[in-house]
């Protein structure tokens, strides 16, 4: 779980690129991640939520892009969403 939290923090802080973030969260989601089985249900749900949102994100997506009506967001929106999600789940960082 620590890898996921560090990845989220790194993206929020602009320390990693959008592509790197999406690539890494794909690797950390699900049973391919050795840490997955040791995670609580809440932790797995958190990782799933981050993974799912990242799949509906696009780098450089214009604010007037028609796909936004389907929930597609850009990398800045993803960063803001992650900040809010972290606040709601701050107990995972403790």
N, C-alpha and C positions, 0 to 999 in steps of 0.2 A: 504494500500500500504506500510505503514511503516513496517509491519511484513515481507513482501517480501524483502524489501530493507535490513532490519536487518539480515534476513536469508542469503541473498547473501553475505553481508559483513562478517558474521560469517563463512561461508564456505570458502571464499577467505582467511580469516585470520587463517584457520585451527582450529577454535573454536568449530565446530560441525563436526560430522562424515559424510561421504558420505551417509550412510543409513539414518541418521537423516535428512539430507538436502533433499533427494529424498522423504522421507515420508512427510515432512512438505510442500514441494512445491506442492505435490499432494493435500494436504488439502487446500492450499491457491489458487489453480487454479479453476476458474469457480464459478458458482452460489451458491455452497455450502459455499463459503467464504462470510460472512456477509458484508465485505468491497467491494466485487466485483461490486455491483450496483453503488457504489459511485465513482468508478474509471473512469478516462477518457479512451477514446479509445486507446490512446498511452500507458497508464498504463496497460490496459488489454492486449494489444499486447506484451508488455514487459514480463508480467507474463506468457503469453502463450509461448513465445519464450524460456524462462527459463524452463518451464514445459516440453516442447517438447524436448529440448536438454537433459534434465535429463533422459527422457525415452530412449534415445539412448546412455546411459552411463552405464558402468559396472565397479564395483570395482575390482581392481587387474587384469584388462584385459592386457595381455602381448602385447607388441608393435608389435609383429609379428602375432597376432591373425587374422585369415582370415576374421572375421566379421568386421574388421576395413574398409575393402573395401566398406562396406555398410553404413559407417558413424558412426559406434559404436566407442565411445571414452572411455578412462578410467577416474578415478576420478581426476587425475592431469590435464589431458587435459580439463576436465570440469572446473576446477578451473581457468586455464589460459583463457579459453573461457569466463568465467564470468567476469574476469578482463577486457578483451577487450570490452565486452558488457557494462559493467559499464561505461567505458570511453566514449563510443558512446552515452550513455544515462544519463550522469552525471546530466543533468537538473532534473531528477527525484529525486535525492538526495538533491536538494536545497530547 
